Amino acid sequence: MVYQVPAEPAHFVDREREQARARQLVMDRRSADGGTRPLCLLLRGHAGTGKTELAFRLARVLHQHHPDGVLYVDLDDVRRDGAVEIADVLGELLRGLGAEWIAPVFRERARQYWSLTHGKRLVVVIDNARHGTEVEPLLPASGDSLVIVTSHGPLYDLQAGAADEFPLAPLDAADALELLERVTKDTRLAAEPEQTRRLLRLCSGLPAALHIAGYWLRRHQEPPLARLLDRLGTELRERGVPVVEQVWDAAYDSLGPDAARLYRLLGHFPGPSFTVAAADVLLGRDPDTTEDALAELRAAGLLDGRGADGRERLPELLRAHARRRAEAGADQAERAEALRRLVRWYLRQAQRADLAAAGPRLRTAAEAEPVPGTQDVLFERPGDARGEAAARAYHWLEAERHVLFGCVRVAHTAGTAGDGDWGLAEAAALCEPLWTHFLNHPHYGDHIDAFRAGVAAAQQAGEPRLLVRMRCQLARPLWEQGEFEEAERQLTQAWTTVRAAFGTSAPERRLAASTREFLGMLSSARGDWADAARQFEASGAVHEEIGNAYGATLQRYRLGEALAHLGELERAAALLERARTEFAADGRTRLTGRVEFALGGVYARLGRADEAGARYRAALEGTRAVRGVRDEARVLDALAELAASLGEAAEAEEHRSAARELWERLGLG
């Protein structure tokens, strides 16, 4: 069962009325027929009012009535230029629901999400929504589920009555004092009541301000409150700085130089969360100094604290404050150097993760050098069992995806602006390992944006090999999203570059063969199997000539599939048999299974039922070995069809039932 909200905070007060109302709404829904639309609660209020923490609290309290799981998404994590790619958010929710295969396009993902949530009793927390159109597609298809949405204001484009609104006001004086006392355990609050009231007025009942003020008091135990409050008071108020900003400024001013520098730099970190290793690279000191600086930021209330996944988070409002402090300090050179160091470190780690995950394959960018004073991520470790390093690398790419996408943008922006001798090459090079990530975890909006930036960067940098690679990488997610004309344009331009700029070296010929393979795959996606066969055959011939055995085998497999669609079954069978033998000898289990499946289909059409059954059963064994649930369901369907054609009704129903169960698990039943 999925459960994606953090542990309860140490200190929480008030909101009793809101909690009681939410419980009553849930009870009322349980006793009535609410249809298939889930109950939706909208928590709205200004920054610092504690919307997210109340949402988490409600999710914990009401989870007992929704035992199928608690899902959480923060739309600000995936917001780019004010917009959210809803298909990618659905992908996150589907992964949380345990989907082992995720449909490539929005419409199919939406249907998959509806299928997997139908009849379930879930809690879905949608944080930082700005528009109702961001919320509607994320509603589970179950009237027994609960959706909790947080927003700074009303969602005017949400249908009237579609959500029960909870406007959150600041805490009243008594509750604000209770929260401050719990956070600080400070005797000065009772001893200096006038100064305490002054502090409460300054925090204006905002839980975020009260927490940070409390941390600030705990750091300064000796001076009287009056002297401390002078540092928060008149000058900032006269400047019209918002309440929470005043408290954040005071917390920042109390930091040591390393913690203050790290805070300023984190305002420009290219991702919503970060690891200690990334903070160490950004700060550019040493691990102990970084740990001390992070501890100081946590103590000052300027970090959310380390989550269960080991990542730290700087909320968006604090991130904006950190950027303002950086701008006030005018440390542009410091920031530029830190970001350059960070991008190059992430480039190196992504390339190493790519190698650990995918093994040796076609790569056009040069290997990134170690970044002085930093440590590499350990993907391969002594005693690893087969596949452990690859799994670790895939996990790292997925966990760091937001930062990797952000690094592409940072590098491209720096290169376009001419900020020194870096940027364009790094942006394009970073996209190469993102290809391996895309094949396993397609986030179409982010990957397409990144690959577009890679194309532009390689073009501006005058790197023809990288440019060809980037255009090919961009084409596939485009055609998988139905944008066939744009995909064709990218591949046509790639092939034009190949013919104009490439010589006869083996690396250039290999990249040219890869480009023809992409052209063939596009033709396959369009159903033009004759052109696909022509491209795969030409690509395979080049791989044979340059001695690239894996490339030649892969093209045999692709050509065999194309010929099968064209009805050339005997030739297809011969090519697929050879590809199967070669993939198996090379230990490529997943590809071997896929060739077995293709062979089963060819033999079934040739009327060779025994051979077809043997190949299908071998394919089934292979898909189960690599936990390819969607491929397993397809094989079971094929076995059912084969058994039915032989009059074996009981066996056919057994396979059909097993396949149906798997399709339902995938949300595609």
N, C-alpha and C positions, 0 to 999 in steps of 0.2 A: 504494500500500500504506500502510495506517495504521500509525503508530508513535507511541505516546502516553506514553513514559517519558522523563524528562529525561536530559541528558548525565551521564556518570559523575562522581562527586564527586572532588575532588582527593585525599582521604584516606579510605581504607577498610582495616581490618585484620580478621584472624581470620575466623570463620564458615566456615573451610575445610571442616570436617566437614559442616556443613549443605549447603554448595554441592556437595560430592562426593556426598552422599546424594541430593540433588535430581537431579543428572546421572544417577546410577545408576537412579533411579526412571523417568526419561524414557527411558533406554536399554532398560530392562526392558519398558516399555510398547510401545516401537517393535518389539520382537522378539516380542510376544505380541498376541493379539487381545483388545483391551480393550473391545470392544463400542462402543456409541455414547456412553458416559459419559466425559467428559474426566478426565484425571488431575488431582486437586485436592490442593494443598499448603497446609496451614494453619500460618502463622507466628504464634505466640502468645507474648506476654510482657508484662511491665509497661511502663509508659510510659518512654520513653527508651532502650529496649534496641535500637533500630535496626531494627525490623520492616519499616518501609516501605522503607528504603534497601536492606535485604537483598532484599526483593521486587523492587525495581527491578534490582538486580544480577543476580538469577536470570533476570529477563526478558531482560536484555541478553545474558547468557551462553547462554541456551537458545533465543534467537530464531532461531539458525541451524537449529534443528530444527523451527521453526514459522514458515515464511517467509511465511505469509499475513497477518501483522500482529500488532501488540501493542496491546491496548486497556487503558485504565485508567479506573476510577471510584473516587471517594472518597465513601463513603456518608455521611460526616459533612457533606459539602457540601450534601446534600439532606435531612438529618435535621431534622425539625420536631417538637419536644416528644417526642423519643425515637423517633419513627416515621419510616420511609422509604417514600416513594411509589414502589413498584417499577416501575410503568408509566413514570414519568418517567425512571428509570434506564435502562430498556430503550430509551427514546427516545434517550438519550445514546449508548448502544452502537450503535444502528441508524445514527445520524448518523456515528459513527466508521467504520462499515462502508460508508458511502457511500450509504445508502438515500436516494433522492431524494423519496420520499413515505413518511410514517410513519403507520401505522394509528392510529385515534383511541382505541381501547379496549385494555385490558390483554390480553385473550385474543388479539386479532388481532395486537398487537405481539409477544406471545410466539411465535405461529406464524411471524410474519415473521422474528423473530430466529433461530428454529430453522432456518428455510429458508435464511437467508443464512449461517449458520454450519455447516450440514450438510456434512460431508466436508472442511471447512477445517482447516488446521493453524495455530491461533491461540494466542497467549498472552493471557489476560485477567487483569488484576490488580484485585482487589476489596479496597480499603483500608478499614479501620475497620469491619468487620462486628461486629455485636453478637449476632446470632441466625442460626441456620442457615436460617431461613425467608427471610432477606434474600439468601442466597447461592444457594439452589436455583434460583429462576427466572432467574438470570443465567448459568447454566452453558450454554455452547455445545453444540449438538447434534452433537458430533463426538468420537469416542474418540481422535482424533489431536490434539486441542487440550489445552492446559495451563491450569489456573486456579490462581492464587496468591492466597490470602486472608490478610489480616492481622487480628488480633483481640487484645484485651487478655487474653482467657481462652478456655477451651474453648467450643466451640459445641455445647452439650448437645443442642439439638434437631436437629442434623445427624445423619443416619443413621449408625449404627456402621459404621466402615470406609469411609465415604464420602469421607474426606480423610485424607491422611498428615500427621500432626501433627509440627511442629518447635517444641518449647518452646525459647525463647531465654533463656538465662541471661545475666547480666552478663559482660563480658569479664574474663578473669583478669588478674592484676597485670602480667604481661609484655606482653600485648597492649594493655592499657590504657596502659601506659607508651609503647609504640610509637606508638599513635594520638596521644597527647599530644605526643610529640616531633615527629611529622610535622606536626601543626597549628601548633605554636609555633616550631620551630627555635630554641629558647631554651637558651642555654648554662647558665643557672642550674639547669636540671633535673639536669645532671650534677654541677655544683659544689655543690649543696645537696641531697644524696640523702635526708636525713631529712625535709626539708620537702617534697620531691617525693613521698615515700611518704605523707606526711600528706595531700597534695592528692589522691593516688590513692585513699586511703581515703575521703576526703570525697566523691569522685565515684562511689564504689562500683561501678566498672566499667561505668557507663552511658554509651554513646557520646554521647548528647545532652548529658550533663553534661560530659563530657571536651571536646567541641567548644567549648562555651560557656566553660569554664574556660580553654581554650587561647586563644580570642579575647581573654579578659579579661587573660591574662598578656601577650599581644602589645600590648595597649593600655597596659600599665604596665611599661615596660622597666627603670626605674631602681631602685625599692625592692627590698630583699632579699625572697625568697619568704616568710620568716617573718613579716615585717610585713604583707605582702599577705594571707597566710592567716589572720591574726588577724581580718580583716574577714569571713571566711567561717565561722569556727569555733565556739567554745564557746557563745556566746549563742544562735545559731540552732539548734544541735544540742540545747541544753537546752530550747528551745521546741518541739522535736519536729517541726520543719519537714522535709518529705521532702527527700531528697538533692538532686534536681534543682532543687527550689525554692530551696535555699540558694545554688546557683550562679547561678540566675536573679536572685535578689535582689541578689547582688553585682554582676552585670552591669548591672542596673537602677540601682543606687546610683552606678555610675561614669558614667552618662549626664549630658550637659548638660541645661539646663532645657527647651529646645525638643524634643529627642529624647525626654526623659522624659514630657513632656506628650503628645506624639504617641503614644507607646506606651500611655499610659493610655487615651487616646481610642480607639485601635484595638481595645482590648478590647471596645468596644461598637459597633464598625463592623458595619452590618447586612448582612454578606455574607462569604463565605469568602476572597475575594481582592479586591484594590483596585488602582486605577491611581494614578500619581503625582498626577494632577489631582484625584482624590477625596481623597487625603491632604492636598493643599494646601487644599482646601475645609474639611476637618475641622480642620486646625491653625489656619487663619485668619490666617496670617502673609503670606508671599510665596513664590514658587516656589523661589528660591535657598535660603531658610531650610528649606523642606520637603525639598529634595534633600539638604541637609546633614544634616538630622535622620534621613532614611531611610538615608543612608550610615553614620551613626553607629550606628543600630540593626543594620544588616547587620554592621558591624565587631564589634559586641558579641555577635553570634550570636543576636539577638532577632528576626530575620526569616529566612525561607527564602531570600530573594534573589529578584530579578526573573526571571520565567520567560520562555520563548520568546515568549509572547503579550504580554509587556510588563507583566504584572500581578504585584504583590507578594502574598505570602501570609504570614499569621500563623497558624501551626498551632494547633489547638484547645487544646492544653495551655498554650501560651504565651498564647493569648487569655484563658484562665481566669486565668493569672497576672497579666496586664495588668489584668483586671477587679478582682482582689484588691488590686492596687496603687492602682487608682482609688478603691476603697472606703476603703482605708486613708487616702488623701489627702483624703477627704470633699469632693471637688471636684464636687459634683452640679450646681451652677449652670453651671460650665464645660462639663460634659458635655452638659447640656440645650441650651445655646446652640449647641454644635458640631453636635449631631444635628439641631437645627432648621435650621441653615444647610445641612447636608448634604442633608436631605430636600428643601428648597426648590430647591437646585441640581439635584438629580436630577429633580425635577418639571419644571423648565424644560428640561433637556436631553431628557427623554423626550417632552415636547410638541414640541420642535423636531425630534426624530428622527421622530416620528409624521407631522409635516407633510412632511418630506423624503421619507418612505417612501410615504405614502398620499395625499399631496396634500390640497387642501382637502376636508374632509368634515364631517359633523355633529359638532360638539363643544359640550359644555355648560359646561365649566369655563372660567374666565377664564384668559387667558395669564399665566403666571408672570413676574414681574419679574426682571431680572438680579440676582444675589446680589453685593453690593458686594465688591470685592477679588478676584473670581474671573473665570475666563475660560470662555467657552462652547466646546463641542466644535464643530469645523468639519466639518459634514456636507456642505455645498455649497462647492466650491472652484473657483477660476477654471480654465477649460479642461476642466471635466468633460464627458465624453461623456454621451449620453442614458442615464439609469438609474444612473449611478455614484453620485450622491448618495443615491438610494434604497437601493442595495445597501449603501453605507456605513452608513446609518441602521439598516437591518435587522440588519446585523452588530453594531452597537453595542447594540441592544436585546437581542439574544441573548447577547452577551458580558457584559452588565451585569444579566441577568435576576435573578440571586440577590440582588443589591443592591437592585434595584427592588422585588422582592417583600418584601425586608426593610424597605425604607423605608415601604412600605404598613403593615406591622405596627408599626413604630416610631411613625409618625404617628398611627395609630389608637389605640395605647396611650397616647400623650401626650394626645390629645384626650379620651379616655375618663377619664383621670386628672385632667383639668383643669389640665394643666401649662401655664399661660399661655393666650395667645389664638391657639393654633395646634393643628393636628393633624387634626381631623376633615375639614375642607375639603381639606387636602393629601392625606389618605389616599384620599378619593373621586376627587379630580382625577388622582392618579397612576394610577388604574385605567383611565382613558380611553385613554391611549396604549398601555397593556398590551393593549388590544383588538387593535390592529394587530399587536402581537407574537404574540398568540394565533392569529390567522388564518394566520400563516406558520410559527410554531413552537409548536404547542400542547403545553404542559406541564400536563396536566389537573389534577393535584393542586395545584400551585402557583397556577395561574390561578383555579381554583375557590375556593381559600382567599382569594386576593387580592380577587376580586370579591365574596365574602361580606363581607369586611371593608369593601369599598367601599359595599355596600348599608347595612351597619350605620352607617358613618360619615356617609353622606348623610342617613340617617334621623335620627340624633342631631343633625346640624347643621341640620336643618330646611330642606334644599335639595331641593325636589320635582323639579326638572329633572334634577339629578344622580342622585337616587334612581331615577327612571324609567330613566335610561340604565344605571345599575348593575344593576338587575333584569334588563334586556334582555341585558346582557353576561353575566350569570351564567347565564341560561336556556340559552344555546346549548351551552356545555360540559357542562351538566347533561344535556340531551337527547342529546348525542352520546355520553355515557356510559351512556345507557339510563335515566336518571332522569327519565322523562317527567312524572310527577305533580308532582315538585318544580319542574320547569321551568314547567309550566302554572301552578302557584301563584305563582311569581315574575312571570310575564307578566300573570296576572289582576290581581295587586296593582298592577303598573305601569299597566295600563289603568284601574283604579279611580282611581289618582292623577291620570292624564291627565284623566279626566272631571270630577274634583272640583276640581282646582287649576289647570288650564290655561285660559288665555284665548284670544284670537283673534289674537295676534301671530304673525308668520311663523315665528320660531324655535320657538315652542311648537307650532304646527301641524305643522311639519316633524318635531319629535320625536314627536308623536302619530302621524304617518304611519309613522315608523320603528318605533314600537311595534306597529302593525298588521302591518307587514312581518314582524316577529319572530313574531307570532301565526300568520301564514301559513306561515312556515318551520317552526314547530313542527307545524302540521297536515300539512305536506308530509312531515316526518320520520315522522309517524304513518300516512301513507298516506291521510289525509282530504283528497283533492284538491278536493272541492267547497268545503269551508271555506277551504282555502288560496286558491282562486281568488277567493272573496268578499273575503278580507282584502287580497290583492294589488291587486284592482281598486279597493277603497276607498282604499288607500294611494296608488296611482297618481293617483287623482282629486285628492287633496289636493296632491300634488307639482305637478300641472298648475296648480292654482289659485294656488299661491304662487310659481310660476315657477321651480321647481327642476328643470331639464331632466334632469340626471343621475338624480335620484331617479325621475322619471317613466319614463325609459328602462329603468332597472333593474326597475321593477315591470311594465313591458310584457314584459320577458324572463321574469320569474318567472310572470306570468299565462299567458304562452304555453306554458310548460312544464306548468303545472297543467291547462290546457285540453287539451293533448295527452294527458295521462293520463286525462282525462275523455272522450276520443274526439271532441272538437270540433276536428277537424284543420284545416279550412279557416280558421277563425278563429285558431287557434294559429299557422298559417303566416303569416298577415297580420301578426300582432303581432310574431312573431320576425323577419320580414323587416325591419320598421321598426326594431326594436331593433338588429339587425345593422348597418344603415346608420348609425344614430346613434352606436353604440359605435365603429365604424370611423372615422367623421368626427372623433371625440373622441380618437383615438389609443389606445383601450383594447384592446390586443392580446389579452390573456388572455380578457376578457369576450367580445370579438368571436369568438374561437375557440370558446368554449362555446356561443354562440348558433348558430354554424355547425353544430356537432354536433347540437344540438337540432333545427335545421331539417332536417338530413339524416335524422334519425329520422322526422320528420313526413312528409317527402316519400316516404320508403321505404314508409311505411304507406299513403300515398295512391296508391301504384303509379307514382310519377313517378321511375323509377330514375335517369335521367340527371341530374335535378336533385339527387337524393339523393347521387349519387356526387360531383357538383361541390361540394356543401356539405361532405361528409365530407373531401374532399381539401383544401378550404380550411381546415377545422378542423385537419387534420393539419399543414399548413404553419404555422398559428398556434401550435399546441402546441409544435412544434419550435422556433419563434422564442423562446418564453419558457421552454424546457426543462421543460415540464410532462410528465414521463415517464409518470405514471399516466394523464393525459388522453390522451397519445399512444397508449398501449396500448388504451384504451377505443375510440378512433377506429379503430385497426387492426382490432380485433375486429368493429366495425360494418361496416367495409369488407369484411372476410372474409365476413360473413353476407350482405351485399348481393351480392357476387360469386357466392356459392354459390346464392343464389336465382335468379340469372340463368344458372346452369349453367356459369359460368366457374370450373371446379375448380382450375386451375393458379393463377390469380390469387388465389382464395380461400385456397389453401394458403400462398401467398407472404405474404399479409397475416397469416394465422393464425400462421405461424412467427415473423414479426417481432414480433407481439404477445406470443407465448409467451416470447421472449427478454427482452422488457421486463418482463413479470410476474416472471420469475425474478430479474432484477436487483433488483426491488423486494422480493423474498422472498415473493411472492404467487403463484408459479407452481404 
